[in-house]
Amino acid sequence: MSTAIVDRSREEYAILERWTKVKEYNVIGKSFRRVDALEKAIGKALFVGDYFIPGMLYARIVKSPVPHGILKDVNPGKAVEVKGFFGLVTAKHVPGINEVGYYIHDQPAIAEGKVRFHGEPVALALGETPGAAEEAATLAEVDVQELPAVFDPLEALEGKILVHEDKEKNIAITTKVRKGDVRKGFEESHVVIENTYKMGYQDHAYLETEGALAIPELEGMTVISVAQYPHLAQQKVARVLGISQNKVRIVQPVIGGAFGGKDDMGPIVAAQAAIAAHYAKRPVLLTYSREDSMVAHCKRDPAVIYYKTGATKDGKLKAIEVEIIFDSGAYANRGPFTLWRATAHASGPYEVPNAKVDGKLVYTNKVYQGSFRGFGNPQIQFAAERQMDELAYELGIDPVEIRLKNILRTGSLTVTNQKLEYNVGVAEALEKVAKASGWWEKRKRYPVVENGKARGLGVGIIWHGISTSRGVPDWSNAYINIARDGTVTVYTGIVEIGQGTSTGHMQIAAEALGIPINYVRIIHGTSDAPDTGATHASRGLSQGGNGVLIAATKLRNRIERAIARYFNCSELDVQIRDGWVYVKGERKLSWREAVDIAYKLGEDMAATGHFFLPKGRFDEEKGQGFAYLCYSFMALITEVEVDLDTGLTKVVKAWPAIAAGKIVNPELVKGQIYGGLVQGIGYMLMEEVKLENGKILNPNFTDYLIPTIADIPEIADPIFVEDVFPFGAFGAKGVGEMCLIPTPASIGNAIRHATGVKVNEIPFTPEKLYFALKEVRK
């Protein structure tokens, strides 16, 4: 990456860089209670299902009974006999364009002409009560001519059955990375390791299912929607209704879990509800049942990864050759971006001189993939980290040592040949967590078997590009208004989905203005706020906070200017701290008095903060170039106990370390680390979507197992390595996705250490481990 893409002469760059050089903060770096904690604790928070408008209708989706077929008709059938049945909405009732695809325009809001996965929404049943809508949805008649289907992505590559008849093959998109000379790299290697890794779906399993309340207006539509990106939902609703965006208003209620899934499903469900409300000319509340949600919403991409690694006898990496096949399911959705992220991160957080990486996104007749915490990276980091451990075993080198020999550092060239010009703290994080966990002592003692249970220790380290990838535009935008009484209101398009970003944004505003956090109020989650981009890609605070910081700094500068005029002194003599104004070191005014003076002297007490994230070039043909402006890093060591008779694995303890720039609120970061770790345990050990001929067999929390409190290990206090990034808010980078990504690899490597079993699948359930142990004992 060339430094030319960063123009330090621009005001917003100077503002961001200035704040990273402050030696002591008053608000940043301290733990404040989340601003939404009380209303949630006492049950006052309003979720979409809590809203009620007199005269509103209820809606449920009617699902396809087959995975692939010609959709001839959907009619009410016996639903007309249901008391309270209102009507059936199908694709023919879409007034605009029936399309909700994200990047490739291949997905309808309601199936039209063809169905491509079992459970695909083919209609919406409307009723005067939730029960009427539910019953009508089950009684509606779907006339479909079933077609042969394809479920295995490797079989789909043969192209005998096409998921999309307008395409020549079942490949939605391909990706590649090229670096150096791979053939020569393998020739120079003393050891070559080759393995195939397989990963299944993971369901988001959020407590609150999808839902949207659409309210028709005289000209347009208001939708209360569980969307992570209100402005994307606004675009999709406007598209299906055939109206302009400014006639659509999106309001986000409190969200009961998202993890990326509602970034995709929020706009889709909002569009479906809007179509129904347009048809009925009445408000419509569309909610998915748990079965609807698990059958019809997007999930983490299944994958098959072929991985070949070459290294010298002293453990230096020489070459990698990787083929990544992501199972897209019926629609492309976010697959082009999850696949590209996996491709760009294929080396793991290591400097590899020679690399050949190819990716394919393959259509199948199954439920489609989508955004999920980690966004394509958990799959590839699992493969890369398992490869590193297998290299360590083959060469007789300690797993931590072999990683430190190859780890990315400031100035390193990534697998895409991008130079890491900013602080890279992953080596420090790994060294510190190894020491904290007692790695060296325990690796000498382990593996150990007592009472039929084996203990082992594993490590996983990862890197994760923050924000959107390569040439995808990204920006931050916020608006701040200071009232006459000195209170501050922040408006941002970044939404609160349980991660605590709203609290972090309030801290950013308070620090920049020099006031206590309780002076600040935040308004988020509506399309009325500035378009700040999506709340995903770990960008909510680090990049979303940039707009807040820039706007707040502009206002602080204006107040300092007004006070300097008032006291006839230099602006350098004015300091604002903890709600007071000091002139030449002497406390003179309260914050409220200073604001009043600024108003009287004609200063504008409202400001917009905008920051356009610089992006370098990526050459798609050469497979080289800029991937992400900055990276966060995570190191995780886990200790496991494996029951050798049953295959049951228990994570006993975990030691996390994160290098993610400035830590704005330590307690919020801990919450993200703990939550990501538990979700990663579920992904690795128990969460398995069972399918038969494309039909999901376990669409409920009885049969789809997720971790409970009994599965949570002892978690050591996280280690923070603050490798400050000059163009994140106060030097922050992303946190939210980090801890999930290394968890499967760390656990897999610990199981390998404890049992000798090579763990090459996700999830690695007790059943799989049981049979693998039998093979090892032969």
C-alpha positions in Angstrom: 0.0 0.0 0.0 1.3 3.4 -0.9 1.2 6.2 1.8 -0.1 8.5 -1.0 -3.7 7.3 -0.2 -3.5 9.1 3.2 -3.6 12.8 2.7 -2.4 14.2 6.1 -3.0 17.7 4.9 -6.7 17.3 5.0 -8.5 18.6 8.2 -10.1 15.4 9.1 -6.9 13.4 9.0 -5.2 16.0 11.1 -8.0 15.8 13.7 -7.8 12.0 14.0 -4.0 11.9 14.2 -4.0 14.7 16.8 -6.2 12.8 19.2 -4.0 9.7 19.1 -1.1 11.7 20.4 -2.8 12.9 23.6 -1.0 11.5 26.6 -3.8 11.3 29.1 -7.6 11.0 28.5 -10.4 11.8 30.9 -13.1 9.5 29.4 -11.4 7.3 26.8 -9.9 4.1 28.1 -12.3 4.0 31.1 -15.2 1.6 31.7 -18.6 3.2 31.8 -21.9 1.4 32.3 -23.7 0.9 29.0 -26.3 3.5 28.4 -29.0 1.0 27.4 -28.3 -1.3 30.3 -31.1 -0.1 32.7 -34.0 -0.1 30.2 -33.1 -3.7 29.2 -32.6 -4.8 32.8 -36.0 -3.5 34.0 -37.9 -4.6 30.8 -38.6 -1.2 29.4 -36.7 -1.8 26.1 -39.1 -2.1 23.1 -38.3 -4.7 20.5 -40.2 -4.9 17.2 -42.7 -7.3 18.6 -43.6 -4.9 21.4 -45.0 -2.3 19.0 -48.7 -2.2 18.4 -50.8 0.0 16.1 -54.6 -0.2 16.1 -55.8 -2.0 13.0 -52.5 -3.6 12.2 -52.3 -7.0 10.5 -50.0 -9.9 11.3 -47.9 -11.8 8.7 -46.1 -15.1 8.4 -44.1 -16.5 5.6 -45.3 -19.3 3.4 -42.4 -21.6 2.7 -41.4 -23.7 -0.3 -41.9 -27.4 0.3 -39.2 -28.4 -2.1 -35.5 -27.3 -2.6 -35.8 -26.7 -6.3 -38.8 -26.3 -8.7 -40.9 -24.3 -11.0 -43.3 -22.2 -9.0 -46.7 -22.3 -10.8 -49.0 -20.8 -8.2 -49.6 -20.0 -4.6 -53.2 -19.7 -3.4 -54.9 -19.5 -0.1 -56.6 -22.9 -0.3 -58.3 -23.7 3.0 -56.7 -20.6 4.6 -59.9 -18.8 3.5 -61.7 -20.7 6.2 -59.5 -19.4 9.0 -61.2 -16.9 11.2 -59.4 -13.6 10.8 -57.7 -14.5 7.5 -57.1 -11.3 5.5 -55.2 -12.3 2.4 -52.2 -13.8 0.7 -49.4 -11.7 -0.7 -47.3 -13.2 -3.5 -44.7 -11.9 -6.0 -47.4 -10.5 -8.3 -48.3 -8.0 -5.6 -44.8 -6.4 -5.6 -45.3 -2.9 -7.0 -41.7 -2.2 -7.7 -38.8 -4.5 -8.5 -38.9 -7.9 -6.8 -35.2 -8.0 -6.0 -33.2 -7.8 -2.7 -29.8 -9.2 -3.7 -26.8 -7.5 -2.1 -24.1 -7.5 -4.7 -25.3 -9.9 -7.4 -28.9 -9.2 -8.2 -30.2 -12.7 -8.1 -32.5 -12.9 -5.1 -36.3 -12.0 -5.0 -38.0 -10.7 -1.9 -40.7 -13.3 -2.5 -40.0 -16.2 -4.8 -41.2 -15.7 -8.4 -41.3 -18.3 -11.1 -38.9 -20.6 -9.4 -37.9 -21.8 -5.9 -34.2 -22.5 -5.1 -34.1 -23.8 -1.5 -36.4 -25.6 0.9 -38.2 -23.0 3.0 -37.8 -20.1 0.6 -40.6 -17.6 1.2 -43.1 -17.9 -1.6 -45.9 -15.8 -0.1 -47.0 -13.9 3.0 -50.2 -14.9 4.8 -51.9 -12.0 6.5 -54.3 -12.3 9.5 -56.1 -10.1 12.0 -54.3 -12.0 14.7 -50.9 -13.8 15.0 -52.7 -17.1 15.2 -54.7 -16.5 12.1 -51.6 -15.6 10.1 -49.8 -18.6 11.4 -52.6 -21.0 10.6 -53.2 -19.5 7.2 -49.5 -19.8 6.3 -49.6 -23.6 7.0 -52.9 -24.0 4.9 -51.8 -22.1 1.9 -51.4 -24.2 -1.2 -48.1 -24.1 -3.1 -48.2 -25.5 -6.6 -44.7 -26.3 -7.6 -43.2 -28.7 -10.1 -40.1 -30.2 -8.4 -36.8 -30.2 -10.3 -33.6 -32.1 -9.6 -31.5 -30.4 -7.0 -27.8 -30.1 -6.2 -26.7 -29.9 -2.5 -22.9 -30.6 -2.6 -20.8 -27.7 -3.8 -18.2 -30.0 -5.4 -21.0 -31.7 -7.3 -22.5 -28.3 -8.2 -19.2 -27.4 -9.9 -19.8 -30.1 -12.5 -22.8 -28.0 -13.7 -25.1 -30.9 -14.4 -27.9 -29.1 -12.5 -28.1 -25.3 -12.6 -29.4 -23.4 -9.6 -29.9 -20.3 -11.8 -30.9 -21.2 -15.3 -29.7 -17.9 -16.6 -26.1 -18.7 -15.7 -23.8 -21.0 -17.6 -22.4 -22.6 -14.4 -23.0 -22.6 -10.6 -20.1 -20.3 -9.8 -21.2 -16.9 -8.6 -17.8 -15.4 -8.4 -14.1 -16.3 -8.3 -11.2 -14.7 -6.3 -7.5 -15.1 -6.3 -4.2 -13.9 -4.7 -0.8 -14.4 -6.3 2.5 -13.6 -4.7 6.0 -14.6 -5.7 6.8 -18.0 -7.3 4.9 -20.8 -5.6 6.6 -23.6 -7.6 10.0 -22.3 -6.5 8.8 -21.9 -2.9 7.8 -25.5 -2.6 11.1 -26.6 -4.2 13.0 -24.7 -1.5 10.8 -26.3 1.3 12.1 -29.2 3.4 8.7 -30.2 4.5 5.3 -29.9 2.8 2.0 -30.4 4.6 -1.3 -30.9 2.7 -4.8 -31.2 4.2 -8.4 -30.7 3.4 -10.7 -28.8 5.8 -14.5 -28.9 5.9 -16.8 -26.5 7.7 -20.6 -26.6 8.0 -23.2 -23.9 8.5 -23.5 -22.0 11.8 -26.8 -20.4 12.7 -26.8 -17.0 14.3 -29.3 -18.4 16.9 -30.2 -14.9 18.1 -32.9 -14.8 20.8 -35.1 -12.4 18.8 -36.1 -13.7 15.4 -36.5 -11.5 12.3 -39.3 -9.0 12.2 -40.6 -5.7 10.8 -43.6 -3.5 11.2 -44.5 -1.6 8.0 -46.8 1.4 8.3 -48.2 2.9 5.0 -48.1 6.6 4.8 -49.9 9.0 2.5 -46.8 9.1 0.3 -44.4 6.3 1.2 -43.7 3.9 4.1 -42.3 3.8 7.6 -40.8 0.5 8.7 -39.7 -0.4 12.2 -37.1 -3.0 11.3 -34.5 -5.1 13.0 -31.8 -3.9 10.5 -28.1 -3.4 11.2 -28.0 -0.8 8.4 -31.1 1.4 8.3 -30.1 3.0 5.0 -29.6 -0.3 3.3 -33.1 -1.3 4.5 -34.3 2.0 3.1 -32.8 1.2 -0.3 -34.4 -2.2 -0.5 -37.8 -1.1 0.6 -37.8 1.8 -1.9 -36.8 -0.7 -4.6 -39.6 -3.2 -4.0 -42.2 -0.5 -3.6 -41.0 1.4 -6.7 -40.6 4.7 -4.9 -37.8 7.1 -4.0 -35.7 6.6 -0.9 -36.8 9.8 0.7 -40.3 8.4 0.9 -39.1 5.5 3.0 -38.3 5.9 6.7 -36.6 3.2 8.7 -36.7 3.1 12.5 -34.6 0.6 14.4 -36.1 -0.7 17.6 -34.0 -2.4 20.3 -32.5 -5.5 18.7 -32.4 -8.8 20.5 -29.2 -10.2 18.9 -27.8 -9.8 15.4 -24.2 -11.1 15.0 -24.3 -10.0 11.3 -27.5 -11.9 10.4 -29.7 -8.9 10.7 -27.4 -6.9 8.4 -28.7 -9.2 5.6 -32.1 -10.2 6.9 -33.2 -6.8 8.3 -33.5 -5.2 4.8 -35.1 -8.4 3.3 -37.8 -8.7 6.0 -38.4 -4.9 5.9 -39.0 -5.2 2.2 -41.3 -8.2 2.7 -43.3 -6.4 5.3 -43.5 -3.2 3.2 -44.9 -5.2 0.2 -47.6 -6.7 2.5 -48.5 -3.3 4.0 -48.8 -1.8 0.5 -51.1 -4.6 -0.5 -53.3 -4.4 2.6 -53.2 -0.6 2.9 -52.8 -1.2 6.6 -49.9 -1.6 9.0 -48.4 -5.1 8.9 -46.2 -6.8 11.5 -44.2 -9.6 9.9 -42.3 -11.8 12.3 -40.5 -15.1 11.7 -41.2 -18.0 14.0 -38.1 -19.8 15.3 -38.6 -22.5 12.6 -39.1 -19.8 9.9 -35.9 -18.1 11.1 -33.7 -21.2 11.2 -35.0 -22.5 7.9 -35.1 -19.3 5.8 -32.5 -17.0 7.1 -28.9 -16.8 6.1 -26.1 -18.6 7.9 -22.3 -18.8 8.1 -20.9 -20.1 4.8 -20.1 -23.8 4.7 -16.6 -24.3 3.1 -14.2 -26.8 1.7 -10.6 -25.7 1.9 -7.6 -27.5 0.3 -4.4 -26.2 1.9 -0.8 -27.0 1.1 2.1 -25.4 3.1 5.8 -25.6 2.6 8.5 -24.6 5.1 12.2 -25.0 5.7 13.6 -27.3 8.4 14.0 -24.4 10.8 10.3 -23.5 10.4 10.3 -20.6 8.0 7.3 -20.5 5.7 8.2 -20.7 2.0 5.0 -21.2 0.1 1.2 -21.8 0.4 -1.2 -23.1 -2.2 -4.9 -22.8 -1.2 -8.2 -23.5 -2.9 -11.3 -22.2 -1.1 -14.7 -23.3 -2.0 -17.6 -21.5 -0.3 -21.1 -23.0 -0.5 -23.2 -20.0 -1.4 -26.5 -21.8 -1.2 -29.3 -20.5 -3.4 -28.2 -16.9 -3.6 -25.0 -14.9 -3.7 -25.9 -12.5 -0.9 -22.7 -11.6 0.9 -20.8 -14.5 -0.4 -18.6 -12.5 -2.8 -17.3 -10.5 0.2 -16.9 -13.4 2.7 -15.0 -15.3 0.0 -12.8 -12.4 -0.9 -12.0 -11.8 2.8 -11.1 -15.5 3.2 -8.9 -15.3 0.1 -7.1 -12.1 1.3 -6.5 -13.6 4.7 -5.5 -17.1 3.5 -1.9 -17.0 4.9 -3.0 -16.4 8.4 -1.1 -13.6 10.3 2.2 -14.7 8.7 4.6 -13.4 6.2 4.7 -15.9 3.3 7.0 -15.1 0.3 5.1 -17.2 -2.2 1.4 -17.8 -2.4 -1.3 -19.0 -4.8 -4.8 -18.7 -3.5 -8.0 -19.4 -5.5 -11.6 -19.0 -4.3 -14.9 -20.1 -5.7 -18.4 -19.2 -4.5 -20.7 -22.0 -5.6 -24.5 -22.1 -5.9 -26.4 -25.0 -4.4 -30.1 -25.7 -3.6 -29.7 -24.9 0.1 -30.4 -22.0 2.4 -28.0 -19.2 1.5 -25.0 -17.9 3.4 -24.6 -14.4 4.9 -22.9 -12.0 7.2 -21.8 -13.6 10.5 -19.3 -12.5 13.1 -15.9 -13.1 11.5 -17.3 -12.8 7.9 -15.5 -15.6 6.1 -12.4 -15.4 8.2 -13.1 -18.2 10.9 -13.1 -20.8 8.1 -9.7 -19.8 6.6 -8.0 -19.0 9.9 -9.0 -22.5 11.2 -7.3 -24.1 8.2 -4.2 -21.8 8.3 -3.7 -22.3 12.1 -4.2 -26.1 11.9 -1.5 -26.1 9.2 0.9 -24.3 11.5 0.4 -26.8 14.2 0.9 -29.7 11.8 4.1 -28.1 10.6 5.3 -27.7 14.2 4.7 -31.4 14.9 6.4 -32.4 11.7 9.5 -30.3 12.4 9.6 -30.8 16.1 9.2 -27.1 16.8 7.0 -25.6 19.6 3.8 -24.2 18.1 4.3 -20.8 19.6 7.9 -20.6 18.4 7.1 -21.5 14.8 4.4 -18.8 14.8 6.9 -16.2 16.2 9.3 -17.1 13.4 6.8 -16.1 10.7 4.5 -13.6 12.4 3.5 -10.3 10.7 5.2 -7.2 12.2 5.2 -3.6 11.3 6.7 -3.3 7.8 5.8 -6.8 6.8 4.3 -7.6 3.4 1.0 -9.5 3.6 -0.1 -12.3 1.3 -1.5 -9.7 -1.1 1.8 -7.8 -1.0 0.4 -5.0 1.0 3.0 -3.3 3.3 1.8 -3.0 7.0 2.8 0.6 7.6 1.0 1.0 11.0 1.4 -0.6 14.4 1.2 -4.4 14.3 0.9 -5.8 17.8 0.2 -9.5 17.2 3.7 -10.7 18.2 3.5 -8.9 21.5 0.1 -10.3 22.1 1.2 -13.9 21.4 4.3 -13.6 23.7 2.3 -12.1 26.5 -0.5 -14.6 26.4 1.9 -17.5 26.2 3.6 -16.2 29.3 0.3 -15.6 31.1 -1.1 -19.1 30.3 2.1 -20.8 31.5 2.4 -22.2 28.0 6.0 -23.4 28.2 5.6 -25.2 31.5 2.2 -26.8 30.5 3.4 -28.0 27.1 6.2 -29.9 28.9 3.6 -31.6 31.2 0.8 -32.1 28.7 -0.7 -34.2 27.2 -1.7 -36.0 30.4 -4.4 -38.6 30.9 -6.2 -39.1 34.2 -9.4 -41.1 34.8 -10.0 -41.6 31.1 -9.7 -37.8 30.3 -6.9 -36.2 28.3 -5.8 -32.7 28.7 -4.1 -30.6 26.1 -3.2 -27.0 25.3 -3.7 -25.2 22.0 -3.0 -21.8 20.4 -4.7 -19.9 17.7 -3.7 -16.5 16.3 -5.5 -14.5 13.7 -5.6 -11.3 11.7 -8.7 -9.5 10.5 -9.0 -6.6 8.2 -11.2 -3.8 9.6 -13.9 -2.2 7.6 -15.0 -3.1 4.1 -12.6 -4.7 1.7 -10.4 -3.4 -1.1 -12.2 -0.9 -3.4 -15.6 -1.0 -1.6 -16.2 2.6 -0.5 -16.3 3.2 3.2 -17.0 6.4 5.2 -18.0 7.7 8.6 -20.6 10.4 9.1 -22.2 12.0 12.2 -24.0 15.1 13.2 -23.8 16.7 16.6 -25.9 19.5 18.0 -25.2 21.4 21.2 -28.3 22.9 22.8 -28.4 26.3 24.7 -28.2 24.5 28.0 -25.0 22.8 27.0 -26.4 19.3 26.5 -25.1 17.4 23.5 -27.0 15.2 21.0 -25.1 12.9 18.7 -26.8 11.5 15.6 -25.3 8.5 13.8 -26.3 5.8 11.4 -24.4 3.2 13.4 -26.8 1.1 15.4 -26.8 -0.5 18.8 -27.1 -4.3 18.4 -25.9 -5.3 21.8 -22.3 -4.5 21.4 -22.2 -1.3 23.3 -21.2 1.0 20.5 -23.6 3.8 21.5 -21.8 4.0 24.9 -18.4 4.2 23.1 -19.7 6.9 20.8 -20.8 8.9 23.8 -17.3 8.6 25.3 -15.8 9.8 22.1 -18.0 12.9 22.0 -17.4 13.6 25.7 -13.7 13.3 25.4 -13.4 15.5 22.3 -15.6 18.2 23.8 -14.0 18.0 27.3 -17.3 17.2 29.1 -18.7 14.5 31.3 -20.3 11.6 29.5 -23.7 12.3 31.1 -24.0 15.6 29.2 -24.2 13.5 26.0 -27.3 11.8 24.4 -27.1 9.6 21.3 -29.8 9.1 18.6 -29.1 6.2 16.3 -30.8 3.6 14.2 -33.0 5.6 11.9 -32.6 6.5 8.2 -33.1 10.2 9.4 -29.5 10.0 10.8 -26.5 10.5 8.5 -25.7 7.4 6.5 -22.7 6.1 8.4 -22.4 2.8 6.7 -23.3 -0.6 8.1 -22.8 -1.7 11.7 -20.6 -4.7 10.6 -17.0 -5.5 9.7 -15.9 -4.4 13.2 -16.2 -0.8 12.0 -19.0 0.5 14.3 -16.7 2.2 16.8 -13.4 2.5 15.1 -14.6 3.9 11.8 -18.2 4.9 12.8 -16.7 6.8 15.7 -14.5 8.9 13.4 -17.4 11.0 12.3 -18.4 11.6 15.9 -14.8 12.6 16.8 -14.5 15.0 13.8 -17.8 16.7 14.4 -17.1 17.0 18.2 -13.6 18.5 17.5 -15.1 21.1 15.2 -17.5 22.2 17.9 -14.8 22.3 20.5 -12.7 24.5 18.2 -15.6 26.9 17.8 -16.2 27.2 21.5 -12.5 27.7 22.2 -12.5 30.4 19.5 -15.5 32.1 21.1 -13.9 32.0 24.6 -10.6 33.4 23.2 -12.6 36.3 21.7 -14.5 36.8 24.9 -11.4 37.0 27.1 -9.2 38.6 24.4 -6.6 35.9 24.5 -5.1 33.2 22.2 -7.1 30.0 21.5 -4.0 28.2 22.8 -4.7 29.7 26.2 -8.2 28.1 26.4 -8.6 24.6 27.7 -11.9 22.6 28.2 -11.7 19.8 30.8 -14.4 17.9 32.6 -17.1 20.4 31.9 -15.1 23.5 32.9 -13.3 26.1 30.8 -9.8 27.2 31.9 -8.1 30.3 30.6 -4.3 30.4 31.1 -4.7 27.6 33.6 -7.4 29.4 35.7 -10.9 28.0 35.9 -13.2 30.7 34.5 -16.5 29.3 33.2 -18.7 26.3 33.3 -19.4 24.4 30.1 -22.9 25.7 29.9 -21.7 29.3 30.3 -19.2 28.7 27.5 -21.8 27.4 25.2 -24.0 30.4 25.9 -21.2 32.7 25.0 -20.5 30.8 21.8 -24.2 31.2 20.8 -24.1 34.9 21.6 -20.9 35.4 19.5 -22.5 33.8 16.5 -20.8 30.4 16.5 -22.6 27.5 14.8 -23.3 24.9 17.5 -24.1 22.1 15.1 -21.5 20.2 13.1 -21.2 17.3 10.7 -18.2 15.0 10.9 -17.3 13.1 7.7 -14.3 10.8 7.1 -13.9 8.9 3.8 -11.7 5.9 4.5 -8.8 5.8 2.0 -8.5 2.7 -0.1 -5.6 1.5 -2.2 -5.8 -0.5 -5.4 -6.2 -4.2 -5.7 -5.3 -5.7 -9.1 -7.8 -8.5 -9.7 -5.8 -9.9 -12.6 -2.5 -10.1 -10.7 -4.1 -11.0 -7.4 -2.1 -8.4 -5.5 -2.5 -5.1 -3.8 -4.3 -3.2 -1.1 -6.8 -5.3 1.0 -7.6 -3.4 4.2 -6.3 -0.1 5.7 -5.7 -1.7 9.1 -5.9 -5.0 10.8 -6.8 -6.2 14.3 -5.1 -9.3 15.8 -6.1 -11.9 18.4 -4.1 -14.6 20.2 -6.0 -17.3 22.1 -4.7 -20.2 24.1 -7.2 -22.8 25.3 -6.9 -25.8 27.6 -9.2 -28.7 26.9 -10.3 -31.9 28.6 -11.3 -34.7 26.3 -13.3 -37.7 27.6 -11.6 -40.6 25.7 -14.6 -42.9 26.1 -17.3 -40.5 24.7 -15.4 -37.9 22.7 -16.9 -35.1 24.7 -14.6 -32.1 24.8 -14.7 -29.5 27.5 -12.9 -26.2 27.2 -11.4 -25.8 30.7 -9.8 -22.4 30.5 -9.0 -19.7 27.9 -6.4 -17.0 27.8 -7.2 -14.2 25.3 -5.0 -11.4 24.1 -6.1 -8.7 21.6 -4.2 -6.1 19.6 -6.9 -3.8 18.4 -5.6 -0.3 18.8 -6.8 2.0 21.6 -9.3 0.4 23.9 -12.0 2.9 24.4 -14.0 1.1 27.0 -12.3 -2.0 28.6 -15.5 -3.5 30.0 -17.2 -3.4 26.6 -14.2 -5.1 25.0 -14.3 -7.8 27.6 -17.9 -8.4 26.9 -17.2 -8.8 23.2 -14.3 -11.1 23.9 -16.3 -13.3 26.2 -19.3 -13.5 23.9 -17.2 -14.2 20.8 -15.3 -16.9 22.7 -18.5 -18.7 23.7 -19.9 -18.4 20.2 -16.7 -19.9 18.8 -16.9 -22.8 21.2 -20.4 -23.5 19.8 -19.1 -23.3 16.2 -16.3 -25.7 16.9 -17.8 -28.3 19.2 -21.6 -28.5 18.9 -23.5 -26.3 16.4 -24.5 -28.5 13.5 -27.2 -27.8 11.0 -28.5 -31.2 9.9 -29.9 -31.4 6.3 -31.5 -34.1 4.3 -32.1 -33.3 0.6 -31.7 -29.7 1.3 -34.3 -29.7 4.2 -33.1 -28.5 7.6 -34.0 -31.2 10.1 -33.2 -29.4 13.3 -34.8 -25.9 13.1 -35.2 -25.4 16.8 -33.2 -24.9 20.0 -34.0 -28.5 21.1 -32.1 -30.1 18.3 -29.7 -27.3 17.3 -27.3 -27.2 20.2 -25.7 -23.9 21.3 -23.5 -23.3 24.4 -25.1 -22.8 27.7 -23.6 -21.4 30.9 -22.4 -24.9 31.7 -20.1 -24.8 28.6 -18.4 -21.5 29.4 -14.8 -22.0 30.6 -12.8 -20.0 33.0 -11.6 -17.0 31.1 -8.5 -15.1 32.1 -8.5 -11.3 32.1 -7.9 -10.3 28.5 -4.5 -8.9 27.6 -4.7 -5.6 25.7 -2.0 -4.6 23.3 -2.8 -1.1 22.2 -1.2 -0.9 18.7 -2.7 2.5 17.9 -4.0 3.1 14.4 -3.7 6.8 13.5 -7.0 6.9 11.5 -9.4 5.2 13.9 -11.2 7.1 16.6 -8.5 7.8 19.3 -6.5 5.1 17.6 -9.1 2.3 17.9 -9.3 -0.6 15.6 -12.1 -3.2 15.5 -12.9 -5.6 18.3 -16.3 -7.3 17.8 -15.3 -10.2 15.6 -11.9 -10.9 16.9 -12.4 -13.5 19.6 -14.6 -15.8 17.7 -12.2 -16.2 14.8 -9.2 -18.0 16.6 -11.4 -20.1 18.9 -12.1 -23.1 16.6 -8.4 -23.3 15.7 -7.2 -23.0 19.3 -9.6 -25.7 20.5 -8.8 -27.9 17.5 -5.1 -27.6 18.2 -5.7 -28.4 21.9 -7.6 -31.5 20.9 -4.8 -32.5 18.6 -2.3 -32.0 21.5 -4.5 -34.0 24.0 -5.4 -36.9 21.8 -3.2 -37.0 18.6 -6.4 -36.7 16.5 -6.0 -34.4 13.5 -9.0 -32.1 13.7 -9.9 -31.0 10.2 -13.7 -30.4 10.5 -16.0 -27.8 12.0 -18.0 -28.7 14.0 -16.0 -31.4 15.6 -18.7 -33.0 17.6 -18.3 -35.7 20.3 -19.5 -38.2 17.7 -16.8 -37.3 15.2 -14.1 -37.3 17.8 -15.3 -40.7 19.2 -14.9 -42.4 15.9 -11.6 -40.5 15.2 -10.3 -41.8 18.6 -11.1 -45.3 17.6 -9.1 -44.9 14.4 -6.1 -43.5 16.3 -6.2 -46.5 18.7 -6.1 -49.1 15.9 
